[in-house]
Structures are given as C-alpha cells and as structure tokens.
C-alpha cells in the first residue's frame, strides 16, 4: 500500500512474510496466493506491499538464476503485490519448532551473514517496482550479546565496511539504492537506539523492541535522525501488575517454546532473556513488565494484559506527523500468529488478521494526514 505524505514523499506499507514457513521458491510463491492476495482483496486495494522473508536457500536460487527471479516478480505482479523491503534478520528455519537463540546465527562476525545480506540486496534491486529507486533490508543487531569480544567487534566492523562497498557497487550497476537497517533488540549487542546511534548504524526501528526497552519514541527518533531505514510496526505484551496471580496466569499463556521472549521491568535494569525465567522469579515484579512477544496490532490481549499499541501510535506520530516523513518504509511484523494462545486456525483466518493489522495501520497514517495512493 502506498501513501503520499504532505511533504510529497511516497511512504510504503507492507506486511512481513516471516510469519509463513516456506523455505523454497515454490513455497514462497504459494504464500502469495494463499495469504497475501486474499489480504489485499479484503483491504479492497489494487496493490499491496509485502516485506518478503527469503531464507538462505531461496536467496541462493534467486541469485543464481535470473529466470527464477523473473518468475517471482511475475507472481508478485499477478497477485497485485509489490516489494520494496526484505526482512534479512532470520537466516533460515524461522518457523521451526524451536527457534530461540538460533535466529541470531550466523551473526555479523561470520562471512555467511555478509554474503546473505548482499545477496538479498541484489535480489531486491531486481524486485523493486519500476517507479521506485530505493529499497531496504533489515538485519540483526550484530549478534547476541555474549560472547562478544573486541576481536569479534573488529570482524563485524570489517564486514560492515564490505557491506557498504557492496551496496555502493550494486547502486552503480543497477541504479537502485538499497539501504540496510540493523534492528536493535533486547539481549543483543545493540539493544537500544542509543547504542545504534553511537555505532553509526542504519537502523530498522522495531516498535515492539523499542517498547520492551522502555525507550521514549520521540527521543529515540531524534537521536537516530536520517539513519532510520524502515519502521517495523509491531506491539509488545504489557503487564501492569506482574505480581498479581491472575496476571501471571495470563502471562504464562504466552510462554511458548518457539521464540525468545525477552522480558524487562520498568524503572530497573532487571531483565530476563525469556518469559519463563521472569515468571520463575528472576524479575522482582514490583513494576510493569514488557515482553518481546509481537501481538496483533488491531487486537490487544484481554485484561489484565494489554499491548504497547500506544507506543507504536506515538512512533507513527513522530515519524509521519511532522512536516517531513522521517522514513519511507513501514513493515507490519507480527510473526507470532501461530504461537498465540488462540491462533488462527485456517489460512483464511490468518489472511483476515493480516488485513486487519494493515487496516489498523492505514487508519492511523490517514489520521496523521497521509493520503492513500494507488498507482495508475
């Protein structure tokens, strides 16, 4: 979906396909017809953005064979879809039975991460619509926080320099600019926007992660400035009274084995790497908790829990409510549908949920003065 900001810039809204498990080209193309096109039709729009997640094996195929890349682009066109951003954080197996810390490998100390990211940039240059000259790729915040030595930091810095060189060469070759955003996340080497700014990183700003870290949206955006490559529109799980027995029972229903759910307590430096540990007593529970569990934007959990949707609304207002749009790519990223306490049971129900999240985001952009725009 496309929106025109009052400053004249074009803002793209997409949903991220890392919610789907396919890791071969046929599976990726199948997702477009099974989920993305129905979501577009439910929204009643002629064109819908998708933020593709392409596992390592799919990227290998697309880089090696221009005909297969053309096949993917033709499938996008056939279903009324476009791509301006890719999610390059997960490498493979993101919807496996257990993901947890595996999602951080390979990290930016490993040549495989550099190759994968440059391959995604090349693929995206071939998928961008003809009237769009800039794309974005999100990636992990260097690595999980430990181990992290000076030697590892130096290796990651060298790989980032090679990334910049490769992106510049790609732009000279194709005329398409691809920007890479490192995504701050609790528990990682780069946890906060202050750490990202200190390292001079381009940033994928994930509103769920921002909320879990109890960061102020206006201050975060101010310190990042033009380095914000894209926004991931997402909301975290919030508990006002985590020591309350009913609240703890509700939180326990979100403790599941697939993904890591870092938990932080307001007003403290306390945190745990997963919700299970917090519930087992590793956090005091004297103040509110926020949990890295992406909950649907349009459907916050029932009381006594709630979502950090208001934080996302504040982020949107800061990024798009002023005289200038401070980023041009928005990717709704709720990859946790299948592990919700009450998950959607059919492909149609999932398409309904994706469409509802996009409609929620669309309404807020329109309230901020952006106008929905359809290509001729």
C-alpha positions as CSV (number, residue, x, y, z in Angstrom):
1,X,0.0,0.0,0.0
2,X,1.2,3.5,-0.9
3,X,0.6,6.8,0.9
4,X,1.6,10.3,0.0
5,X,2.9,12.4,2.9
6,X,2.1,16.1,2.9
7,X,5.8,16.7,2.1
8,X,5.3,14.9,-1.2
9,X,7.3,11.8,-0.4
10,X,5.9,8.3,-1.0
11,X,5.5,6.1,2.0
12,X,5.1,2.3,1.5
13,X,3.2,0.0,3.9
14,X,3.8,-3.8,3.7
15,X,3.3,-6.9,5.9
16,X,6.3,-9.2,6.6
17,X,6.1,-12.7,5.3
18,X,8.3,-14.2,8.0
19,X,5.0,-15.3,9.5
20,X,5.0,-18.0,6.8
21,X,7.3,-21.0,7.0
22,X,8.1,-21.7,3.3
23,X,11.9,-22.0,2.6
24,X,11.9,-22.9,-1.1
25,X,10.8,-20.8,-4.1
26,X,7.6,-22.7,-4.8
27,X,6.6,-22.3,-1.2
28,X,7.3,-18.5,-1.3
29,X,5.3,-18.1,-4.4
30,X,2.5,-20.3,-3.0
31,X,2.3,-17.9,0.1
32,X,1.5,-15.0,-2.2
33,X,-1.7,-16.6,-3.5
34,X,-2.6,-18.2,-0.2
35,X,-2.2,-15.2,2.2
36,X,-1.0,-12.0,0.5
37,X,-3.6,-11.8,-2.3
38,X,-6.5,-12.6,0.0
39,X,-5.3,-10.0,2.4
40,X,-5.1,-7.4,-0.4
41,X,-8.6,-8.4,-1.5
42,X,-10.0,-8.0,2.0
43,X,-8.5,-4.5,2.1
44,X,-10.1,-3.6,-1.2
45,X,-6.8,-2.2,-2.7
46,X,-5.3,-2.9,-6.1
47,X,-1.8,-3.1,-4.8
48,X,-0.4,-4.5,-1.5
49,X,3.2,-4.3,-0.3
50,X,4.9,-7.4,1.1
51,X,8.1,-7.4,3.1
52,X,9.5,-10.7,1.8
53,X,11.5,-13.0,4.0
54,X,13.7,-15.2,1.8
55,X,15.5,-18.0,3.6
56,X,19.1,-18.6,2.6
57,X,18.2,-21.4,0.2
58,X,15.7,-19.3,-1.6
59,X,18.2,-16.5,-1.9
60,X,20.7,-18.9,-3.4
61,X,18.3,-19.9,-6.1
62,X,17.2,-16.4,-7.0
63,X,20.8,-15.0,-7.1
64,X,22.0,-17.9,-9.3
65,X,19.1,-17.9,-11.8
66,X,17.7,-14.7,-13.3
67,X,14.8,-16.7,-14.7
68,X,13.7,-17.7,-11.3
69,X,13.9,-14.1,-10.0
70,X,11.7,-13.1,-13.0
71,X,9.3,-15.9,-12.1
72,X,9.0,-14.4,-8.6
73,X,8.5,-10.9,-9.9
74,X,5.8,-12.2,-12.3
75,X,4.0,-13.9,-9.4
76,X,4.0,-10.7,-7.4
77,X,2.6,-8.8,-10.4
78,X,-0.1,-11.4,-11.0
79,X,-1.3,-11.1,-7.4
80,X,-1.2,-7.3,-7.2
81,X,1.8,-7.2,-4.9
82,X,4.9,-5.2,-4.7
83,X,8.2,-5.4,-2.8
84,X,10.3,-2.5,-1.5
85,X,11.7,-4.2,1.6
86,X,13.1,-7.5,2.7
87,X,13.5,-8.9,6.2
88,X,17.0,-10.3,6.3
89,X,17.1,-10.9,10.1
90,X,16.3,-14.7,10.1
91,X,18.7,-16.8,8.0
92,X,16.6,-20.0,7.8
93,X,14.3,-22.1,9.9
94,X,12.4,-19.1,11.4
95,X,9.1,-21.0,11.8
96,X,10.8,-24.2,13.0
97,X,9.5,-26.0,16.1
98,X,12.2,-24.3,18.2
99,X,14.0,-21.1,17.1
100,X,15.1,-19.1,20.3
101,X,18.8,-18.1,20.0
102,X,19.2,-19.8,16.6
103,X,17.7,-16.7,14.9
104,X,21.0,-14.8,15.7
105,X,23.1,-17.1,13.7
106,X,25.1,-16.5,11.5
107,X,25.9,-13.2,13.0
108,X,27.9,-10.2,11.7
109,X,31.2,-11.8,12.7
110,X,30.6,-14.5,10.0
111,X,31.1,-14.1,6.3
112,X,27.9,-16.0,5.7
113,X,25.9,-13.1,7.1
114,X,27.6,-10.6,4.8
115,X,27.0,-12.8,1.7
116,X,23.4,-13.3,2.6
117,X,22.7,-9.6,3.1
118,X,24.4,-8.6,-0.1
119,X,22.5,-11.4,-2.0
120,X,19.3,-10.0,-0.6
121,X,20.2,-6.5,-1.7
122,X,20.8,-7.8,-5.2
123,X,17.5,-9.7,-5.3
124,X,15.6,-6.6,-4.0
125,X,17.2,-4.5,-6.7
126,X,15.6,-6.9,-9.2
127,X,12.2,-6.9,-7.5
128,X,11.7,-3.1,-6.9
129,X,8.9,-1.6,-8.9
130,X,10.0,0.3,-11.9
131,X,9.0,3.6,-10.4
132,X,10.8,3.0,-7.1
133,X,14.6,3.6,-6.8
134,X,15.2,2.8,-3.1
135,X,14.8,-0.4,-1.2
136,X,15.5,-1.6,2.4
137,X,16.8,-4.8,4.0
138,X,16.6,-5.3,7.8
139,X,19.2,-7.4,9.6
140,X,20.1,-8.5,13.1
141,X,21.8,-6.1,15.7
142,X,25.3,-7.5,15.0
143,X,24.9,-10.6,17.3
144,X,23.6,-11.9,20.6
145,X,25.3,-10.1,23.4
146,X,27.6,-12.9,24.6
147,X,30.2,-13.9,23.8
148,X,31.2,-10.5,22.3
149,X,34.9,-9.8,22.3
150,X,37.0,-6.9,20.9
151,X,38.1,-9.2,18.1
152,X,34.5,-10.1,17.2
153,X,33.6,-6.4,17.2
154,X,36.5,-5.7,14.8
155,X,35.5,-8.5,12.5
156,X,31.9,-7.3,12.4
157,X,33.1,-3.7,11.6
158,X,35.2,-5.1,8.7
159,X,32.1,-6.9,7.4
160,X,30.0,-3.7,7.7
161,X,32.6,-1.9,5.6
162,X,32.5,-4.6,3.0
163,X,28.7,-4.3,3.1
164,X,28.9,-0.6,2.3
165,X,31.3,-1.2,-0.6
166,X,29.0,-3.9,-2.0
167,X,25.9,-1.8,-1.8
168,X,27.7,1.1,-3.5
169,X,28.8,-1.2,-6.3
170,X,25.2,-2.5,-6.6
171,X,23.8,1.0,-6.9
172,X,26.3,1.9,-9.6
173,X,25.4,-1.2,-11.5
174,X,21.6,-1.1,-11.2
175,X,20.7,2.5,-10.4
176,X,18.9,1.2,-7.3
177,X,19.8,2.2,-3.8
178,X,19.5,-0.5,-1.2
179,X,19.8,0.6,2.5
180,X,20.4,-1.9,5.3
181,X,18.9,-1.3,8.7
182,X,20.3,-3.0,11.8
183,X,17.5,-3.8,14.2
184,X,18.1,-3.1,17.9
185,X,16.7,-5.8,20.1
186,X,16.9,-6.5,23.9
187,X,19.6,-9.0,24.8
188,X,21.7,-8.3,21.7
189,X,25.0,-6.5,21.1
190,X,22.9,-3.5,20.0
191,X,19.9,-3.3,22.4
192,X,19.0,0.3,22.2
193,X,18.7,3.2,19.8
194,X,21.5,5.0,21.7
195,X,23.9,2.1,21.1
196,X,22.9,2.0,17.4
197,X,23.5,5.8,17.1
198,X,26.8,5.5,18.8
199,X,28.0,3.0,16.2
200,X,26.6,5.0,13.3
201,X,24.4,2.2,12.1
202,X,21.5,2.4,9.7
203,X,18.5,1.3,11.8
204,X,15.4,-0.8,11.3
205,X,13.3,0.7,14.2
206,X,11.1,-2.1,15.6
207,X,8.4,-0.5,17.8
208,X,8.0,-3.7,19.9
209,X,11.7,-3.8,20.8
210,X,11.6,0.0,21.5
211,X,8.7,-0.5,23.9
212,X,10.3,-3.5,25.7
213,X,13.3,-1.4,26.3
214,X,11.0,1.3,27.8
215,X,12.6,3.9,25.3
216,X,10.9,7.2,24.6
217,X,9.8,7.3,21.0
218,X,10.5,11.0,20.4
219,X,13.9,10.8,22.0
220,X,14.8,7.6,20.0
221,X,13.8,9.1,16.7
222,X,15.6,12.3,17.4
223,X,18.9,10.5,18.2
224,X,18.6,8.3,15.1
225,X,17.6,11.0,12.6
226,X,18.0,10.1,9.0
227,X,19.6,6.7,9.8
228,X,16.1,5.1,10.2
229,X,15.9,2.8,7.2
230,X,12.5,1.5,8.0
231,X,9.9,1.1,10.7
232,X,8.7,-2.3,11.8
233,X,5.1,-1.7,13.1
234,X,4.8,-4.1,16.0
235,X,3.5,-4.1,19.5
236,X,4.7,-5.9,22.7
237,X,2.9,-7.6,25.5
238,X,2.5,-5.3,28.6
239,X,1.5,-6.3,32.2
240,X,0.9,-3.5,34.7
241,X,0.9,-5.8,37.8
242,X,3.1,-8.8,37.1
243,X,3.0,-10.0,40.7
244,X,-0.8,-10.4,40.6
245,X,-1.8,-14.1,40.3
246,X,-4.3,-13.5,37.5
247,X,-1.8,-11.5,35.6
248,X,0.8,-14.2,36.0
249,X,-1.6,-16.8,34.7
250,X,-2.4,-14.7,31.7
251,X,1.4,-14.1,31.0
252,X,2.0,-17.9,31.3
253,X,-0.3,-18.5,28.4
254,X,2.2,-16.6,26.2
255,X,5.2,-18.5,27.4
256,X,5.9,-20.9,24.5
257,X,8.9,-22.9,23.1
258,X,9.4,-21.5,19.6
259,X,10.6,-17.9,20.0
260,X,12.6,-15.9,22.6
261,X,10.5,-13.6,24.7
262,X,12.9,-11.2,26.4
263,X,11.2,-9.5,29.4
264,X,12.0,-6.2,31.0
265,X,10.7,-4.4,34.1
266,X,10.0,-0.7,34.3
267,X,12.3,1.5,36.3
268,X,15.0,-1.1,36.8
269,X,18.0,-2.6,34.9
270,X,16.4,-6.0,35.6
271,X,15.7,-8.2,32.6
272,X,15.4,-11.8,31.6
273,X,16.2,-13.5,28.2
274,X,12.8,-15.3,28.2
275,X,9.4,-15.0,29.8
276,X,9.7,-18.4,31.5
277,X,12.6,-17.1,33.6
278,X,10.7,-13.9,34.5
279,X,7.8,-16.0,35.7
280,X,10.1,-18.3,37.7
281,X,11.1,-15.4,39.9
282,X,14.1,-13.9,38.1
283,X,12.3,-10.5,37.9
284,X,11.0,-8.8,41.1
285,X,7.6,-8.0,39.6
286,X,7.4,-4.7,41.6
287,X,6.7,-2.7,38.4
288,X,5.2,-3.2,35.0
289,X,6.7,-5.8,32.6
290,X,7.0,-5.6,28.9
291,X,7.6,-8.8,26.9
292,X,9.1,-9.3,23.5
293,X,6.0,-11.1,22.1
294,X,4.6,-9.4,18.9
295,X,0.8,-9.2,19.5
296,X,-1.6,-8.3,16.7
297,X,-1.9,-4.5,16.2
298,X,-5.6,-4.4,16.0
299,X,-6.4,-7.0,18.7
300,X,-4.6,-6.4,22.1
301,X,-4.8,-9.2,24.6
302,X,-7.6,-9.3,27.1
303,X,-7.2,-7.7,30.6
304,X,-5.3,-7.9,32.8
305,X,-2.8,-7.8,30.0
306,X,-2.6,-5.1,27.3
307,X,-0.3,-4.3,24.3
308,X,2.1,-1.4,23.7
309,X,0.0,-0.3,20.8
310,X,0.0,3.3,22.2
311,X,3.8,3.3,21.9
312,X,3.5,2.3,18.2
313,X,1.0,5.1,17.7
314,X,3.4,7.6,19.2
315,X,6.2,6.3,17.0
316,X,4.0,6.7,13.9
317,X,3.1,10.2,15.0
318,X,6.8,11.2,15.5
319,X,7.9,9.7,12.2
320,X,5.0,10.9,10.0
321,X,3.0,13.6,11.9
322,X,5.5,16.4,11.2
323,X,6.5,18.4,8.3
324,X,8.6,15.6,6.8
325,X,8.3,11.8,6.7
326,X,11.3,10.5,8.6
327,X,11.3,7.1,6.9
328,X,9.5,5.8,3.8
329,X,9.1,2.1,4.6
330,X,6.7,0.5,7.1
331,X,6.6,-3.2,7.6
332,X,3.9,-4.7,9.9
333,X,5.7,-7.6,11.5
334,X,3.6,-9.9,13.6
335,X,5.3,-13.3,13.1
336,X,3.8,-14.9,16.2
337,X,0.3,-15.6,15.0
338,X,0.8,-19.4,15.2
339,X,2.0,-19.3,18.8
340,X,-0.7,-17.0,20.2
341,X,-2.8,-18.6,23.0
342,X,-5.7,-18.6,20.4
343,X,-4.1,-18.8,17.0
344,X,-5.9,-18.5,13.7
345,X,-6.9,-22.0,12.5
346,X,-7.1,-21.6,8.8
347,X,-5.2,-19.7,6.0
348,X,-8.3,-17.5,5.6
349,X,-8.3,-16.6,9.3
350,X,-4.6,-15.6,9.1
351,X,-5.3,-13.5,5.9
352,X,-8.1,-11.8,7.9
353,X,-5.7,-11.0,10.7
354,X,-3.0,-9.6,8.4
355,X,-5.6,-7.5,6.6
356,X,-6.9,-6.2,9.9
357,X,-3.4,-5.2,11.1
358,X,-2.8,-3.3,7.8
359,X,-6.1,-1.6,8.1
360,X,-5.3,-0.5,11.6
361,X,-2.0,1.0,10.4
362,X,-3.6,2.6,7.4
363,X,-6.2,4.3,9.5
364,X,-3.5,5.8,11.7
365,X,-1.5,7.1,8.7
366,X,-4.5,8.7,7.3
367,X,-5.3,10.3,10.7
368,X,-1.8,11.8,10.5
369,X,-2.5,13.5,7.2
370,X,-1.1,10.9,4.7
371,X,-3.3,10.1,1.7
372,X,-3.6,6.6,0.3
373,X,-2.4,6.5,-3.3
374,X,-2.9,3.8,-5.9
375,X,-0.6,3.5,-8.9
376,X,-2.2,4.3,-12.3
